Every structure is written in C-alpha cells, then in structure tokens.
Amino acid sequence: MAVAGRTARGSSSSPVFLKLESLQRTGSFKMRGAANRLAKLSPEERTRGVVAASSGNHARAVAEACRLLGIPATVCVPEWVDPLKLRAIQAAGARVVLAGPTYDDAEARAAALTDDEGLAPIHPFDDLDVIEGQGTVGTEIVEQLPGVEEVVVPLSGGGLVAGVGLAVREHGVRVVAVSAERASVMHVSLLKGRPVQVPEEETVASALSGGIGMENRFSFDIVREVVDEHVIVSEDAIRSAMTRAFTECRLVVEGGGAVGLAALRSGYEPRGTAAVVVSGGNIASEVVSDLVTS
C-alpha cells in the first residue's frame, strides 16, 4: 500500500521524496485510520453499524472498509462534498446523509445518529485508533527512506500529523505541518492555545476544511507536541502545485493533498532529506481540466 517517489530538488540542495498516499485504494491515506478503528469494534457494534462525518475522503474510506468487512455504514457529508467522492461512497453501499452547508453540520448530524440509532462513531481524526492507523504513514517513511530528516505533512483536524509525528519523532525526524490559508483552524487554535471555531471558507483544499471540535480530546494536544514548524500556503500556491504535479509528474493530486508541494513551491526549504506526504488524489476530471487549461 505504500508508494514513495522522488521529486525535483527545487532551490534546496537536499533531496525531496514523495509519499504518494494519493495512490491508495480509496485515493487517500484515510483507509489506514478507518480500517484500524473498525478492526477494534465489538461484535455488537459491528452488527448495529457505524457512522462517520467527513468532507469526503474519510467517508469514502469508511464506506469501502465497511463494505469489505460487512458492516453497515452511514456517512454524513456537507452539501459541497466533491461529486467524485460522493459517487464512490454511494458505490460502496453506504447510506449517505447530506447534512447541510458546513462540515460542522455533518458532525452534528453524525452525533445525533450516534445517539438516536446507537451507531458507533468513526471519527476522522480525534480518535486514538484512527491516529494510530494514520501513523503507519510515518512508520513506512522511516523504513523506506533511511536517513530521512524531515516530513512535510498536510494539516487539518490533525489525525495524520499526530500519527506521523508520533511515529517519526523517536527517529529524530522533524515534523512540518502545512495548512491551507482558507482551512487553517488547527493552526489558529494552536496560536490561541485552545480549540476555536473559524468561519468556513471556500477553498480548493476542501479536504482540509472543517473544525477540530471544541471538545477536542486528542489530536490538538498531540499536534501541539509533535510539530516542529508550521507553514501556511495560499490558494494560488495550491493550484500551482496541483497543476505542476499533473503536467510534470503525471500525478493527480487534490488540493488538500497538494499543500506540502505548495509549500515547496512557495519557497519553503526542507532541512535535510525530506519526505512530503501527498495525502489524497480524489479530484473530479473537470477540475483537473480547468487547472491545466487555465
């Protein structure tokens, strides 16, 4: 399931490698955490079924893992969910609930279904089993790339960064978290010293949108502990990175998955041999067409 490749050095003298989670079974790293959480359900929980809130990739991973395991799945998504992701969720047989105009609406609907129907919640990031599963990205990086000195990881709710950070820190690897300028609630929360809410903005990095939960239990504290540096990238930088990935590397990368590449395009220089996590590639063909023709 692991794929690593090499990319151009850019202005830095240090080599940069790509961890291509965009080539995973469901097009993102999310299958790792979802499968790990589902594997730990009790027989009773499996029978009743599960519910997840997601902007798309986590829902797709939960739907596919549940299909393989024979577990009933319900996923709550915002109305702006990417059509490609929505079709894949439906094809996996999950019950889909379009919850409202924001990610927070999806979370609220999932919480209500947990209470009303007794469904087991599969949280996209604030769950230790999910974080543990996402951490296998970091484990594979240090195994596949001996001597790696830095990992550059997209940051949203923090499940991926938390898991990767916990996995690589014992090897002395620096962790750089990259947020989209219009989807940076975790970064803002860290600056404030507590989870906060910020208005959702339209962004090409929609996979990174949404809150971190005002009652965040795990990911906020772990991200605060393991991240060495934060980078914020603009919409233009993300679009440029997506376009370059497609035209020069023949890689289809969604906005949220491209923020690490956008950091390099924006002038960030890794300190030593680095691995950039390309976290997802679920993007509609018409979006790719718009990027390369604009």
Secondary structure, DSSP 4 states (H G I P E B T S, - for coil): ---EEEE--TT-SS-EEEEEGGGSTTSBTHHHHHHHHHHT--HHHHHH-EEEE-SSHHHHHHHHHHHHHT--EEEEEETT--HHHHHHHHHTT-EEEEEESSHHHHHHHHHHHHHHH-PEE--SSS-HHHHHHHTHHHHHHHHHSTT--EEEEE-SSSHHHHHHHHHHGGGT-EEEEEEETTB-HHHHHHHHTS---------S-GGG-S---TT--SHHHHHHHH--EEEEE-HHHHHHHHHHHHHHH-----TGGGHHHHHHHTT---SSSEEEEE-B----HHHHHHHHH-
